[in-house]
Amino acid sequence: MPLTLAVRGVPNRIKKVGGREETRRFLEGLGFAAGTMVTVISEAGGNMIVHVMDTRVAIGKEMAGKIFV
């Protein structure tokens, strides 16, 4: 399922990062790689704050839809 459907506060393991090559590289640079744990902290105004690799990152829902857990 895409990260946008993940339950807030529940850790999930990233299974796949989709999208074009440049999008995948951008997300992997932020820490979103297959096998990494990610937790949705909050959602507001079309953005999501997630915890990945000991860091909180804000990403748009469009980007979050390319991350499968």
All heavy atoms as a GROMACS GRO file, in nm:
protein
  514
    1MET      N    1   0.085  -0.118   0.000
    1MET     CA    2   0.000   0.000   0.000
    1MET      C    3   0.089   0.124   0.000
    1MET      O    4   0.199   0.120   0.053
    1MET     CB    5  -0.094  -0.001   0.120
    1MET     CG    6  -0.032   0.038   0.251
    1MET     SD    7  -0.153   0.046   0.381
    1MET     CE    8  -0.047   0.014   0.518
    2PRO      N    9   0.041   0.234  -0.056
    2PRO     CA   10   0.121   0.357  -0.055
    2PRO      C   11   0.127   0.416   0.087
    2PRO      O   12   0.038   0.393   0.169
    2PRO     CB   13   0.046   0.450  -0.149
    2PRO     CG   14  -0.091   0.395  -0.161
    2PRO     CD   15  -0.082   0.248  -0.132
    3LEU      N   16   0.231   0.492   0.113
    3LEU     CA   17   0.250   0.554   0.244
    3LEU      C   18   0.133   0.643   0.282
    3LEU      O   19   0.104   0.660   0.400
    3LEU     CB   20   0.381   0.632   0.244
    3LEU     CG   21   0.426   0.692   0.376
    3LEU    CD1   22   0.444   0.584   0.483
    3LEU    CD2   23   0.555   0.770   0.358
    4THR      N   24   0.064   0.698   0.184
    4THR     CA   25  -0.050   0.787   0.212
    4THR      C   26  -0.163   0.715   0.286
    4THR      O   27  -0.243   0.779   0.352
    4THR     CB   28  -0.107   0.846   0.082
    4THR    OG1   29  -0.138   0.740  -0.007
    4THR    CG2   30  -0.008   0.942   0.018
    5LEU      N   31  -0.168   0.582   0.278
    5LEU     CA   32  -0.272   0.504   0.345
    5LEU      C   33  -0.227   0.444   0.478
    5LEU      O   34  -0.305   0.378   0.546
    5LEU     CB   35  -0.322   0.391   0.253
    5LEU     CG   36  -0.385   0.436   0.121
    5LEU    CD1   37  -0.425   0.314   0.039
    5LEU    CD2   38  -0.505   0.526   0.146
    6ALA      N   39  -0.103   0.468   0.515
    6ALA     CA   40  -0.050   0.411   0.639
    6ALA      C   41  -0.116   0.476   0.760
    6ALA      O   42  -0.152   0.594   0.758
    6ALA     CB   43   0.101   0.431   0.646
    7VAL      N   44  -0.132   0.397   0.866
    7VAL     CA   45  -0.192   0.445   0.989
    7VAL      C   46  -0.090   0.530   1.064
    7VAL      O   47   0.027   0.491   1.078
    7VAL     CB   48  -0.238   0.326   1.077
    7VAL    CG1   49  -0.294   0.375   1.209
    7VAL    CG2   50  -0.339   0.242   1.002
    8ARG      N   51  -0.133   0.645   1.110
    8ARG     CA   52  -0.045   0.736   1.183
    8ARG      C   53   0.009   0.670   1.309
    8ARG      O   54  -0.066   0.606   1.384
    8ARG     CB   55  -0.123   0.861   1.222
    8ARG     CG   56  -0.038   0.982   1.234
    8ARG     CD   57  -0.116   1.108   1.258
    8ARG     NE   58  -0.250   1.103   1.201
    8ARG     CZ   59  -0.347   1.184   1.236
    8ARG    NH1   60  -0.328   1.276   1.325
    8ARG    NH2   61  -0.465   1.174   1.181
    9GLY      N   62   0.140   0.682   1.333
    9GLY     CA   63   0.202   0.631   1.454
    9GLY      C   64   0.246   0.486   1.448
    9GLY      O   65   0.309   0.436   1.540
   10VAL      N   66   0.214   0.415   1.339
   10VAL     CA   67   0.249   0.273   1.326
   10VAL      C   68   0.371   0.260   1.233
   10VAL      O   69   0.365   0.303   1.118
   10VAL     CB   70   0.132   0.192   1.268
   10VAL    CG1   71   0.171   0.046   1.249
   10VAL    CG2   72   0.010   0.204   1.359
   11PRO      N   73   0.481   0.203   1.282
   11PRO     CA   74   0.600   0.185   1.197
   11PRO      C   75   0.572   0.087   1.083
   11PRO      O   76   0.505  -0.014   1.102
   11PRO     CB   77   0.706   0.128   1.291
   11PRO     CG   78   0.654   0.151   1.428
   11PRO     CD   79   0.505   0.158   1.419
   12ASN      N   80   0.620   0.119   0.964
   12ASN     CA   81   0.606   0.035   0.846
   12ASN      C   82   0.742   0.021   0.778
   12ASN      O   83   0.822   0.114   0.781
   12ASN     CB   84   0.509   0.099   0.745
   12ASN     CG   85   0.367   0.099   0.795
   12ASN    OD1   86   0.300  -0.001   0.789
   12ASN    ND2   87   0.323   0.213   0.845
   13ARG      N   88   0.765  -0.092   0.714
   13ARG     CA   89   0.888  -0.113   0.639
   13ARG      C   90   0.861  -0.078   0.492
   13ARG      O   91   0.763  -0.122   0.434
   13ARG     CB   92   0.934  -0.258   0.650
   13ARG     CG   93   1.071  -0.281   0.586
   13ARG     CD   94   1.128  -0.416   0.621
   13ARG     NE   95   1.134  -0.442   0.763
   13ARG     CZ   96   1.233  -0.399   0.844
   13ARG    NH1   97   1.329  -0.326   0.796
   13ARG    NH2   98   1.233  -0.430   0.971
   14ILE      N   99   0.951   0.001   0.433
   14ILE     CA  100   0.937   0.039   0.293
   14ILE      C  101   0.969  -0.082   0.206
   14ILE      O  102   1.074  -0.143   0.221
   14ILE     CB  103   1.031   0.156   0.257
   14ILE    CG1  104   0.992   0.280   0.338
   14ILE    CG2  105   1.025   0.186   0.107
   14ILE    CD1  106   1.089   0.396   0.323
   15LYS      N  107   0.877  -0.117   0.118
   15LYS     CA  108   0.896  -0.231   0.028
   15LYS      C  109   0.951  -0.187  -0.107
   15LYS      O  110   1.028  -0.258  -0.170
   15LYS     CB  111   0.766  -0.306   0.009
   15LYS     CG  112   0.714  -0.368   0.138
   15LYS     CD  113   0.596  -0.455   0.110
   15LYS     CE  114   0.525  -0.502   0.229
   15LYS     NZ  115   0.571  -0.578   0.326
   16LYS      N  116   0.908  -0.067  -0.152
   16LYS     CA  117   0.945  -0.022  -0.287
   16LYS      C  118   0.928   0.129  -0.295
   16LYS      O  119   0.838   0.185  -0.233
   16LYS     CB  120   0.855  -0.091  -0.388
   16LYS     CG  121   0.871  -0.047  -0.531
   16LYS     CD  122   0.769  -0.115  -0.619
   16LYS     CE  123   0.756  -0.041  -0.751
   16LYS     NZ  124   0.648  -0.090  -0.831
   17VAL      N  125   1.014   0.192  -0.372
   17VAL     CA  126   1.000   0.334  -0.402
   17VAL      C  127   0.979   0.345  -0.553
   17VAL      O  128   1.063   0.301  -0.631
   17VAL     CB  129   1.125   0.415  -0.359
   17VAL    CG1  130   1.108   0.561  -0.396
   17VAL    CG2  131   1.150   0.400  -0.210
   18GLY      N  132   0.865   0.398  -0.594
   18GLY     CA  133   0.831   0.406  -0.736
   18GLY      C  134   0.858   0.543  -0.794
   18GLY      O  135   0.921   0.629  -0.731
   19GLY      N  136   0.813   0.563  -0.915
   19GLY     CA  137   0.830   0.690  -0.983
   19GLY      C  138   0.947   0.687  -1.080
   19GLY      O  139   1.010   0.584  -1.100
   20ARG      N  140   0.973   0.802  -1.139
   20ARG     CA  141   1.085   0.812  -1.233
   20ARG      C  142   1.217   0.802  -1.159
   20ARG      O  143   1.222   0.819  -1.037
   20ARG     CB  144   1.078   0.945  -1.308
   20ARG     CG  145   0.960   0.950  -1.406
   20ARG     CD  146   0.964   1.073  -1.488
   20ARG     NE  147   0.926   1.187  -1.403
   20ARG     CZ  148   0.927   1.312  -1.442
   20ARG    NH1  149   0.964   1.342  -1.562
   20ARG    NH2  150   0.889   1.407  -1.361
   21GLU      N  151   1.322   0.776  -1.234
   21GLU     CA  152   1.456   0.758  -1.175
   21GLU      C  153   1.496   0.876  -1.088
   21GLU      O  154   1.547   0.859  -0.978
   21GLU     CB  155   1.559   0.735  -1.286
   21GLU     CG  156   1.700   0.713  -1.237
   21GLU     CD  157   1.718   0.586  -1.156
   21GLU    OE1  158   1.644   0.489  -1.179
   21GLU    OE2  159   1.806   0.585  -1.068
   22GLU      N  160   1.474   0.997  -1.136
   22GLU     CA  161   1.513   1.115  -1.058
   22GLU      C  162   1.432   1.127  -0.929
   22GLU      O  163   1.485   1.168  -0.826
   22GLU     CB  164   1.502   1.242  -1.142
   22GLU     CG  165   1.361   1.272  -1.188
   22GLU     CD  166   1.356   1.382  -1.292
   22GLU    OE1  167   1.444   1.387  -1.379
   22GLU    OE2  168   1.261   1.463  -1.285
   23THR      N  169   1.306   1.088  -0.933
   23THR     CA  170   1.222   1.091  -0.813
   23THR      C  171   1.271   0.988  -0.713
   23THR      O  172   1.283   1.017  -0.593
   23THR     CB  173   1.075   1.062  -0.850
   23THR    OG1  174   1.031   1.158  -0.946
   23THR    CG2  175   0.985   1.068  -0.728
   24ARG      N  176   1.301   0.867  -0.761
   24ARG     CA  177   1.352   0.762  -0.671
   24ARG      C  178   1.484   0.805  -0.606
   24ARG      O  179   1.504   0.785  -0.487
   24ARG     CB  180   1.371   0.632  -0.747
   24ARG     CG  181   1.239   0.563  -0.781
   24ARG     CD  182   1.258   0.420  -0.826
   24ARG     NE  183   1.356   0.404  -0.932
   24ARG     CZ  184   1.326   0.401  -1.061
   24ARG    NH1  185   1.201   0.412  -1.101
   24ARG    NH2  186   1.420   0.384  -1.151
   25ARG      N  187   1.574   0.864  -0.685
   25ARG     CA  188   1.702   0.909  -0.629
   25ARG      C  189   1.682   1.018  -0.525
   25ARG      O  190   1.749   1.019  -0.421
   25ARG     CB  191   1.794   0.959  -0.739
   25ARG     CG  192   1.872   0.845  -0.803
   25ARG     CD  193   1.976   0.898  -0.895
   25ARG     NE  194   1.904   0.929  -1.019
   25ARG     CZ  195   1.952   0.990  -1.123
   25ARG    NH1  196   2.075   1.031  -1.123
   25ARG    NH2  197   1.880   1.012  -1.229
   26PHE      N  198   1.590   1.111  -0.551
   26PHE     CA  199   1.561   1.218  -0.455
   26PHE      C  200   1.510   1.159  -0.323
   26PHE      O  201   1.558   1.195  -0.215
   26PHE     CB  202   1.457   1.314  -0.514
   26PHE     CG  203   1.410   1.418  -0.416
   26PHE    CD1  204   1.491   1.524  -0.382
   26PHE    CD2  205   1.284   1.407  -0.358
   26PHE    CE1  206   1.447   1.620  -0.291
   26PHE    CE2  207   1.240   1.502  -0.267
   26PHE     CZ  208   1.322   1.609  -0.234
   27LEU      N  209   1.412   1.068  -0.332
   27LEU     CA  210   1.356   1.007  -0.212
   27LEU      C  211   1.459   0.923  -0.138
   27LEU      O  212   1.466   0.925  -0.015
   27LEU     CB  213   1.232   0.924  -0.247
   27LEU     CG  214   1.109   1.006  -0.289
   27LEU    CD1  215   1.001   0.914  -0.343
   27LEU    CD2  216   1.057   1.087  -0.172
   28GLU      N  217   1.541   0.849  -0.211
   28GLU     CA  218   1.645   0.769  -0.146
   28GLU      C  219   1.748   0.859  -0.078
   28GLU      O  220   1.802   0.823   0.026
   28GLU     CB  221   1.711   0.675  -0.247
   28GLU     CG  222   1.619   0.560  -0.284
   28GLU     CD  223   1.674   0.470  -0.393
   28GLU    OE1  224   1.788   0.494  -0.442
   28GLU    OE2  225   1.604   0.373  -0.427
   29GLY      N  226   1.773   0.976  -0.132
   29GLY     CA  227   1.862   1.072  -0.068
   29GLY      C  228   1.808   1.124   0.064
   29GLY      O  229   1.884   1.162   0.153
   30LEU      N  230   1.676   1.124   0.077
   30LEU     CA  231   1.612   1.165   0.203
   30LEU      C  232   1.603   1.049   0.302
   30LEU      O  233   1.562   1.069   0.416
   30LEU     CB  234   1.471   1.218   0.175
   30LEU     CG  235   1.462   1.350   0.099
   30LEU    CD1  236   1.317   1.383   0.069
   30LEU    CD2  237   1.526   1.462   0.179
   31GLY      N  238   1.637   0.927   0.257
   31GLY     CA  239   1.633   0.811   0.346
   31GLY      C  240   1.524   0.711   0.315
   31GLY      O  241   1.512   0.610   0.382
   32PHE      N  242   1.444   0.737   0.212
   32PHE     CA  243   1.335   0.646   0.176
   32PHE      C  244   1.387   0.538   0.082
   32PHE      O  245   1.383   0.554  -0.040
   32PHE     CB  246   1.220   0.723   0.110
   32PHE     CG  247   1.156   0.824   0.200
   32PHE    CD1  248   1.193   0.958   0.194
   32PHE    CD2  249   1.060   0.786   0.291
   32PHE    CE1  250   1.134   1.052   0.276
   32PHE    CE2  251   1.000   0.880   0.374
   32PHE     CZ  252   1.038   1.013   0.367
   33ALA      N  253   1.437   0.430   0.138
   33ALA     CA  254   1.490   0.319   0.058
   33ALA      C  255   1.423   0.190   0.103
   33ALA      O  256   1.376   0.178   0.217
   33ALA     CB  257   1.641   0.309   0.077
   34ALA      N  258   1.416   0.093   0.014
   34ALA     CA  259   1.356  -0.037   0.046
   34ALA      C  260   1.424  -0.096   0.169
   34ALA      O  261   1.546  -0.092   0.181
   34ALA     CB  262   1.368  -0.131  -0.072
   35GLY      N  263   1.342  -0.146   0.262
   35GLY     CA  264   1.393  -0.207   0.383
   35GLY      C  265   1.399  -0.112   0.502
   35GLY      O  266   1.413  -0.156   0.615
   36THR      N  267   1.387   0.017   0.479
   36THR     CA  268   1.393   0.117   0.585
   36THR      C  269   1.258   0.129   0.654
   36THR      O  270   1.154   0.119   0.591
   36THR     CB  271   1.432   0.254   0.526
   36THR    OG1  272   1.554   0.240   0.454
   36THR    CG2  273   1.448   0.359   0.633
   37MET      N  274   1.260   0.152   0.785
   37MET     CA  275   1.137   0.172   0.861
   37MET      C  276   1.094   0.318   0.851
   37MET      O  277   1.178   0.408   0.854
   37MET     CB  278   1.157   0.135   1.008
   37MET     CG  279   1.188  -0.012   1.031
   37MET     SD  280   1.060  -0.124   0.972
   37MET     CE  281   0.933  -0.096   1.093
   38VAL      N  282   0.963   0.339   0.838
   38VAL     CA  283   0.907   0.474   0.826
   38VAL      C  284   0.777   0.481   0.907
   38VAL      O  285   0.701   0.384   0.910
   38VAL     CB  286   0.884   0.514   0.678
   38VAL    CG1  287   0.786   0.422   0.611
   38VAL    CG2  288   0.841   0.657   0.665
   39THR      N  289   0.755   0.594   0.974
   39THR     CA  290   0.634   0.614   1.054
   39THR      C  291   0.573   0.748   1.018
   39THR      O  292   0.643   0.850   1.017
   39THR     CB  293   0.667   0.613   1.205
   39THR    OG1  294   0.738   0.493   1.237
   39THR    CG2  295   0.542   0.622   1.289
   40VAL      N  296   0.443   0.749   0.990
   40VAL     CA  297   0.373   0.875   0.964
   40VAL      C  298   0.347   0.942   1.098
   40VAL      O  299   0.288   0.883   1.188
   40VAL     CB  300   0.239   0.849   0.890
   40VAL    CG1  301   0.162   0.980   0.874
   40VAL    CG2  302   0.264   0.785   0.755
   41ILE      N  303   0.394   1.065   1.110
   41ILE     CA  304   0.376   1.142   1.234
   41ILE      C  305   0.247   1.222   1.228
   41ILE      O  306   0.166   1.219   1.320
   41ILE     CB  307   0.495   1.238   1.259
   41ILE    CG1  308   0.627   1.163   1.260
   41ILE    CG2  309   0.475   1.319   1.386
   41ILE    CD1  310   0.645   1.067   1.374
   42SER      N  311   0.228   1.297   1.118
   42SER     CA  312   0.105   1.376   1.103
   42SER      C  313   0.082   1.408   0.956
   42SER      O  314   0.171   1.394   0.872
   42SER     CB  315   0.113   1.505   1.184
   42SER     OG  316   0.212   1.590   1.131
   43GLU      N  317  -0.041   1.453   0.929
   43GLU     CA  318  -0.081   1.495   0.795
   43GLU      C  319  -0.153   1.629   0.809
   43GLU      O  320  -0.239   1.643   0.894
   43GLU     CB  321  -0.178   1.395   0.733
   43GLU     CG  322  -0.122   1.256   0.718
   43GLU     CD  323  -0.227   1.160   0.665
   43GLU    OE1  324  -0.293   1.193   0.565
   43GLU    OE2  325  -0.242   1.054   0.725
   44ALA      N  326  -0.114   1.725   0.725
   44ALA     CA  327  -0.180   1.856   0.730
   44ALA      C  328  -0.160   1.928   0.598
   44ALA      O  329  -0.050   1.933   0.545
   44ALA     CB  330  -0.123   1.939   0.844
   45GLY      N  331  -0.267   1.983   0.547
   45GLY     CA  332  -0.259   2.066   0.428
   45GLY      C  333  -0.198   2.001   0.306
   45GLY      O  334  -0.127   2.065   0.230
   46GLY      N  335  -0.222   1.872   0.286
   46GLY     CA  336  -0.168   1.804   0.170
   46GLY      C  337  -0.024   1.758   0.187
   46GLY      O  338   0.036   1.705   0.094
   47ASN      N  339   0.034   1.778   0.305
   47ASN     CA  340   0.169   1.733   0.333
   47ASN      C  341   0.168   1.630   0.445
   47ASN      O  342   0.075   1.624   0.524
   47ASN     CB  343   0.258   1.850   0.375
   47ASN     CG  344   0.276   1.950   0.263
   47ASN    OD1  345   0.300   1.913   0.150
   47ASN    ND2  346   0.263   2.077   0.295
   48MET      N  347   0.274   1.551   0.450
   48MET     CA  348   0.288   1.452   0.555
   48MET      C  349   0.422   1.472   0.624
   48MET      O  350   0.521   1.503   0.560
   48MET     CB  351   0.285   1.310   0.497
   48MET     CG  352   0.159   1.276   0.424
   48MET     SD  353   0.163   1.108   0.359
   48MET     CE  354   0.121   1.018   0.507
   49ILE      N  355   0.423   1.457   0.755
   49ILE     CA  356   0.548   1.457   0.830
   49ILE      C  357   0.570   1.312   0.870
   49ILE      O  358   0.484   1.249   0.932
   49ILE     CB  359   0.541   1.549   0.952
   49ILE    CG1  360   0.520   1.693   0.907
   49ILE    CG2  361   0.669   1.536   1.035
   49ILE    CD1  362   0.503   1.792   1.017
   50VAL      N  363   0.686   1.260   0.831
   50VAL     CA  364   0.718   1.120   0.858
   50VAL      C  365   0.852   1.110   0.929
   50VAL      O  366   0.938   1.198   0.916
   50VAL     CB  367   0.719   1.035   0.729
   50VAL    CG1  368   0.584   1.035   0.663
   50VAL    CG2  369   0.822   1.085   0.632
   51HIS      N  370   0.868   1.003   1.004
   51HIS     CA  371   0.994   0.974   1.073
   51HIS      C  372   1.063   0.864   0.995
   51HIS      O  373   1.009   0.755   0.978
   51HIS     CB  374   0.964   0.930   1.216
   51HIS     CG  375   1.085   0.905   1.297
   51HIS    ND1  376   1.134   0.780   1.320
   51HIS    CD2  377   1.169   0.991   1.358
   51HIS    CE1  378   1.242   0.790   1.393
   51HIS    NE2  379   1.266   0.917   1.418
   52VAL      N  380   1.182   0.895   0.944
   52VAL     CA  381   1.260   0.797   0.868
   52VAL      C  382   1.407   0.817   0.902
   52VAL      O  383   1.456   0.929   0.904
   52VAL     CB  384   1.233   0.808   0.716
   52VAL    CG1  385   1.275   0.941   0.660
   52VAL    CG2  386   1.300   0.695   0.639
   53MET      N  387   1.475   0.709   0.935
   53MET     CA  388   1.618   0.711   0.967
   53MET      C  389   1.651   0.818   1.072
   53MET      O  390   1.739   0.902   1.054
   53MET     CB  391   1.701   0.732   0.841
   53MET     CG  392   1.690   0.617   0.744
   53MET     SD  393   1.798   0.633   0.602
   53MET     CE  394   1.957   0.610   0.679
   54ASP      N  395   1.581   0.816   1.185
   54ASP     CA  396   1.604   0.909   1.297
   54ASP      C  397   1.588   1.055   1.260
   54ASP      O  398   1.648   1.142   1.322
   54ASP     CB  399   1.743   0.885   1.359
   54ASP     CG  400   1.755   0.746   1.419
   54ASP    OD1  401   1.653   0.694   1.469
   54ASP    OD2  402   1.866   0.689   1.415
   55THR      N  403   1.508   1.085   1.158
   55THR     CA  404   1.486   1.222   1.114
   55THR      C  405   1.338   1.240   1.080
   55THR      O  406   1.275   1.148   1.030
   55THR     CB  407   1.569   1.252   0.987
   55THR    OG1  408   1.706   1.225   1.013
   55THR    CG2  409   1.555   1.396   0.944
   56ARG      N  410   1.287   1.358   1.105
   56ARG     CA  411   1.150   1.391   1.061
   56ARG      C  412   1.161   1.466   0.929
   56ARG      O  413   1.238   1.561   0.917
   56ARG     CB  414   1.079   1.476   1.164
   56ARG     CG  415   1.041   1.398   1.285
   56ARG     CD  416   0.962   1.481   1.380
   56ARG     NE  417   0.933   1.401   1.498
   56ARG     CZ  418   0.840   1.430   1.585
   56ARG    NH1  419   0.768   1.539   1.569
   56ARG    NH2  420   0.818   1.352   1.687
   57VAL      N  421   1.082   1.421   0.832
   57VAL     CA  422   1.085   1.478   0.698
   57VAL      C  423   0.943   1.513   0.657
   57VAL      O  424   0.851   1.434   0.680
   57VAL     CB  425   1.145   1.378   0.597
   57VAL    CG1  426   1.146   1.434   0.457
   57VAL    CG2  427   1.285   1.335   0.639
   58ALA      N  428   0.925   1.630   0.596
   58ALA     CA  429   0.795   1.670   0.541
   58ALA      C  430   0.797   1.644   0.391
   58ALA      O  431   0.889   1.688   0.322
   58ALA     CB  432   0.768   1.817   0.570
   59ILE      N  433   0.698   1.569   0.343
   59ILE     CA  434   0.687   1.543   0.200
   59ILE      C  435   0.541   1.563   0.159
   59ILE      O  436   0.450   1.549   0.240
   59ILE     CB  437   0.734   1.400   0.161
   59ILE    CG1  438   0.655   1.294   0.236
   59ILE    CG2  439   0.882   1.384   0.182
   59ILE    CD1  440   0.686   1.153   0.190
   60GLY      N  441   0.521   1.594   0.032
   60GLY     CA  442   0.386   1.609  -0.021
   60GLY      C  443   0.321   1.474  -0.041
   60GLY      O  444   0.388   1.371  -0.052
   61LYS      N  445   0.189   1.473  -0.047
   61LYS     CA  446   0.117   1.347  -0.064
   61LYS      C  447   0.148   1.281  -0.198
   61LYS      O  448   0.144   1.160  -0.210
   61LYS     CB  449  -0.034   1.369  -0.048
   61LYS     CG  450  -0.073   1.387   0.096
   61LYS     CD  451  -0.219   1.364   0.114
   61LYS     CE  452  -0.248   1.370   0.264
   61LYS     NZ  453  -0.376   1.318   0.297
   62GLU      N  454   0.179   1.362  -0.300
   62GLU     CA  455   0.213   1.304  -0.429
   62GLU      C  456   0.342   1.220  -0.418
   62GLU      O  457   0.348   1.108  -0.469
   62GLU     CB  458   0.233   1.414  -0.533
   62GLU     CG  459   0.260   1.361  -0.671
   62GLU     CD  460   0.273   1.471  -0.774
   62GLU    OE1  461   0.209   1.577  -0.757
   62GLU    OE2  462   0.348   1.450  -0.870
   63MET      N  463   0.441   1.273  -0.347
   63MET     CA  464   0.566   1.198  -0.326
   63MET      C  465   0.540   1.076  -0.236
   63MET      O  466   0.593   0.969  -0.260
   63MET     CB  467   0.673   1.286  -0.262
   63MET     CG  468   0.735   1.381  -0.356
   63MET     SD  469   0.845   1.298  -0.469
   63MET     CE  470   0.937   1.435  -0.526
   64ALA      N  471   0.459   1.096  -0.132
   64ALA     CA  472   0.430   0.986  -0.040
   64ALA      C  473   0.358   0.873  -0.111
   64ALA      O  474   0.373   0.756  -0.075
   64ALA     CB  475   0.346   1.037   0.077
   65GLY      N  476   0.283   0.904  -0.215
   65GLY     CA  477   0.213   0.802  -0.293
   65GLY      C  478   0.306   0.714  -0.373
   65GLY      O  479   0.265   0.608  -0.420
   66LYS      N  480   0.430   0.755  -0.388
   66LYS     CA  481   0.529   0.675  -0.462
   66LYS      C  482   0.609   0.582  -0.371
   66LYS      O  483   0.690   0.504  -0.417
   66LYS     CB  484   0.624   0.768  -0.538
   66LYS     CG  485   0.554   0.849  -0.645
   66LYS     CD  486   0.648   0.944  -0.712
   66LYS     CE  487   0.588   1.036  -0.814
   66LYS     NZ  488   0.460   1.018  -0.864
   67ILE      N  489   0.584   0.592  -0.240
   67ILE     CA  490   0.654   0.508  -0.142
   67ILE      C  491   0.557   0.400  -0.096
   67ILE      O  492   0.451   0.430  -0.042
   67ILE     CB  493   0.699   0.594  -0.022
   67ILE    CG1  494   0.791   0.705  -0.069
   67ILE    CG2  495   0.767   0.507   0.083
   67ILE    CD1  496   0.818   0.813   0.034
   68PHE      N  497   0.593   0.275  -0.120
   68PHE     CA  498   0.506   0.161  -0.086
   68PHE      C  499   0.558   0.089   0.036
   68PHE      O  500   0.677   0.056   0.043
   68PHE     CB  501   0.493   0.067  -0.205
   68PHE     CG  502   0.424   0.131  -0.322
   68PHE    CD1  503   0.495   0.199  -0.419
   68PHE    CD2  504   0.286   0.123  -0.333
   68PHE    CE1  505   0.430   0.261  -0.525
   68PHE    CE2  506   0.220   0.184  -0.439
   68PHE     CZ  507   0.293   0.253  -0.535
   69VAL      N  508   0.468   0.064   0.131
   69VAL     CA  509   0.504  -0.004   0.256
   69VAL      C  510   0.428  -0.135   0.267
   69VAL      O  511   0.330  -0.158   0.199
   69VAL     CB  512   0.475   0.086   0.379
   69VAL    CG1  513   0.563   0.209   0.376
   69VAL    CG2  514   0.330   0.128   0.385
   0.00000   0.00000   0.00000
